[in-house]
Amino acid sequence: MGQQEIWGWDDTNKVPRRIVVDENGKPIVVTDCLAHHATHEDGGDDEISVTGLSGLLADDQHVLDAEVLAVAAALAHKTRHQDGGADEISIEGLAGSPAQKAAASGLASLNASTKVVEQPASITDHLEGMPTEDLATKAPTSEWAFDHAADKDIHHSNLGAVTFIIDGGGSAITTGLKGFIELPWAGTIERVSLLADQSGSIVIDIWKDTYANFPPTDADSITASAPPTISSATKAEDETLTGWTTAVSK
């Protein structure tokens, strides 16, 4: 009948045994079952897939980045409900008041009774005397917010100060030329102020000339008969500037 191969169980060692017997039934080869787990592991000839199997694996599993992002997007989706989001929320009619009030721009307001931020239909709802001119083709002639000359300090100031210090070095200031200063911009002199560190009297003349004609002389005085003057005091100021040449060229 020839050799035959049979399998048996070794209860002592708890392993299967491979037994080969001859034609008379006499065992001639007894071997252990070969360890073949490698064939079922990653890259093995008989690799096992856990797809669809129930239960949890013993080892921690590393989730793919794409799966992490998908889960994070599903859990933290507030941006969908914010301004510009795919599912933007409107607070109209909701109870309570927003944590952040509308900016004081005059374009939105908080209704004190309903606690709802109210947005005007148009910017013109908060402006008076809007110009009717075509601003794209010509300058406005109405007085709405364009009359800078009438009250320029409300929107911005184009005023500047020019400071010149005369130091007596601890002694009374002597007569004579005390120095020069260059003005790099054009403008109009509106006021002159004198400040002293102690009470006294002094008269100051101011000369103006071009760079080409530098240095100036007494003939270039701009103060006429009203030079800046301190009389037995520590300060003086003049906004009238009678007779002065107030225009300054760059």
C-alpha positions in Angstrom: 0.0 0.0 0.0 3.0 2.3 0.4 3.7 5.1 2.9 1.0 7.2 4.3 1.0 10.6 6.1 -1.3 11.2 9.0 -1.7 13.9 11.7 -1.9 13.5 15.4 -2.2 15.7 18.5 0.5 15.7 21.2 -1.6 16.4 24.3 1.5 16.7 26.4 3.2 19.5 24.4 0.0 20.8 23.0 1.2 20.7 19.4 0.2 18.8 16.3 2.4 16.0 15.0 3.1 14.9 11.4 3.4 11.1 11.3 4.5 9.0 8.2 3.8 5.3 8.3 5.0 2.4 6.0 2.9 -0.1 4.3 2.6 -2.1 7.5 1.4 0.8 9.5 4.7 1.3 11.3 5.6 5.0 12.0 8.8 5.9 10.3 8.8 9.8 10.6 7.4 11.9 13.4 7.8 15.7 13.1 6.4 18.8 14.6 4.0 20.9 12.6 6.1 23.6 11.0 5.6 27.2 12.3 3.9 29.0 9.3 2.6 32.2 10.9 4.9 34.2 8.6 3.0 33.1 5.6 -0.1 34.8 7.0 1.7 38.1 8.0 2.3 41.2 5.9 4.0 40.2 2.7 3.5 36.5 3.3 2.4 34.0 0.7 -1.0 33.6 2.4 -1.4 37.1 3.9 -4.5 37.5 6.1 -6.8 40.6 5.7 -8.7 41.8 8.8 -11.2 43.7 6.7 -14.7 43.0 7.9 -13.6 41.0 11.0 -15.3 41.9 14.3 -13.5 42.8 17.5 -10.5 45.1 18.3 -6.9 44.4 17.4 -4.5 44.0 20.2 -2.1 46.6 18.9 -2.9 50.4 18.7 -3.7 51.3 15.1 -2.4 54.4 13.3 -5.2 56.2 11.6 -4.5 57.6 8.2 -4.1 61.4 7.9 -7.0 61.7 5.6 -9.3 59.9 8.1 -8.1 62.2 10.9 -8.9 65.3 8.8 -12.3 63.9 7.9 -13.1 63.3 11.6 -11.8 66.7 12.7 -13.8 68.4 10.0 -16.9 66.6 11.1 -16.4 67.4 14.8 -15.2 71.1 14.5 -17.4 72.6 11.8 -17.9 76.1 13.3 -16.4 77.7 10.2 -19.4 76.5 8.2 -21.6 78.6 10.4 -19.4 81.7 10.4 -19.4 84.7 8.0 -19.0 83.4 4.5 -19.4 79.7 5.5 -21.4 77.2 3.6 -24.0 77.1 6.4 -23.7 80.7 7.7 -25.9 81.5 10.7 -28.1 84.6 11.0 -28.6 86.0 14.5 -31.8 87.8 13.5 -34.5 87.2 16.0 -32.2 85.3 18.5 -32.5 86.1 22.2 -29.7 87.6 24.1 -27.1 90.1 23.0 -23.8 89.5 21.1 -20.6 89.4 23.1 -19.1 91.9 20.7 -21.0 95.0 20.0 -21.0 96.8 16.7 -18.0 99.0 16.1 -18.6 102.7 16.6 -18.5 103.5 12.9 -22.0 104.8 12.6 -22.9 102.1 10.2 -24.5 99.7 12.7 -26.2 100.0 16.1 -27.5 97.8 18.9 -31.2 98.1 19.5 -31.5 98.6 23.3 -34.9 96.9 23.6 -34.4 93.9 21.3 -30.6 93.6 21.8 -30.3 93.0 18.0 -27.6 94.6 15.9 -29.3 96.7 13.3 -27.6 97.3 10.0 -28.8 100.3 7.9 -29.9 99.6 4.4 -27.4 102.1 3.1 -24.5 104.2 4.3 -26.6 107.3 3.4 -29.0 106.4 6.3 -26.3 107.8 8.7 -25.2 110.8 6.5 -26.7 114.2 6.0 -26.4 116.5 3.1 -24.8 113.9 0.8 -23.4 115.5 -2.4 -25.5 115.1 -5.5 -22.7 115.7 -7.9 -21.2 113.0 -10.0 -18.0 112.5 -8.0 -16.4 110.3 -10.7 -16.3 113.2 -13.2 -16.0 116.4 -11.1 -15.2 117.6 -7.6 -18.1 118.0 -5.2 -19.4 121.5 -4.5 -21.7 120.7 -1.5 -20.5 121.3 2.0 -20.9 117.7 3.1 -17.6 116.6 4.7 -15.6 118.2 1.9 -15.1 121.7 3.4 -11.7 121.2 4.9 -10.8 124.8 4.9 -13.8 125.7 7.1 -13.0 123.1 9.9 -10.0 121.1 8.9 -9.2 120.2 12.5 -12.3 117.9 12.7 -11.0 115.3 10.1 -7.3 115.9 10.2 -4.7 118.6 10.8 -2.2 119.9 8.3 -0.6 122.2 10.8 3.0 122.0 11.7 5.3 123.7 14.1 8.8 125.1 13.5 10.9 125.4 16.6 14.0 127.6 16.9 15.9 127.8 20.2 18.1 130.8 21.2 20.3 129.9 24.2 22.1 132.6 26.2 24.3 129.9 27.9 23.3 131.1 31.3 23.6 134.8 30.5 21.3 137.4 29.0 20.8 136.8 25.3 22.9 139.2 23.2 21.9 141.0 20.0 22.9 139.7 16.6 22.3 136.9 14.2 21.4 133.6 16.0 21.3 131.1 13.2 19.3 129.6 10.3 16.7 126.9 9.7 15.4 125.4 6.5 11.7 124.7 5.8 11.3 121.7 3.4 7.7 122.4 2.7 5.4 125.3 1.6 2.8 126.8 3.8 1.3 129.8 5.6 2.4 131.2 8.9 -0.6 131.4 11.2 0.9 132.1 14.6 4.1 132.9 16.4 4.8 132.0 20.0 7.7 132.9 22.3 8.6 131.0 25.5 11.3 131.9 27.9 12.8 130.2 30.9 12.7 133.4 33.0 10.9 136.7 32.9 12.4 139.5 30.7 12.0 141.4 27.5 13.2 140.6 24.0 12.4 141.4 20.4 13.0 138.9 17.7 13.1 139.6 13.9 12.6 136.8 11.3 14.2 136.8 7.9 13.2 134.7 4.9 15.1 134.1 1.7 15.5 131.5 -1.1 18.4 129.0 -1.2 19.8 130.8 -4.2 19.9 134.1 -2.4 21.3 132.7 0.9 22.2 134.3 3.3 19.3 136.6 4.0 19.7 140.2 5.3 17.6 142.6 7.2 15.9 143.6 4.0 14.4 140.1 4.0 12.5 140.5 7.2 8.9 139.2 7.2 7.7 140.7 10.4 7.1 144.3 9.2 6.4 146.5 12.2 5.1 143.7 14.4 8.2 141.5 15.3 7.7 138.8 18.0 8.1 140.5 21.4 8.2 139.5 25.0 7.8 142.4 27.4 8.6 141.8 31.1 7.1 138.3 30.9 8.0 134.6 30.1 5.9 134.2 27.0 4.1 136.0 24.1 1.9 134.9 21.2 0.6 136.6 18.1 -2.0 135.3 15.7 -2.8 138.6 14.0 0.7 138.9 12.4 -0.1 142.4 11.1 1.9 143.3 8.0 3.7 140.0 8.0 4.7 138.1 4.9 3.1 134.8 5.9 3.5 132.8 2.7 6.4 130.3 2.7 7.6 128.6 -0.5 9.4 125.3 -0.6 
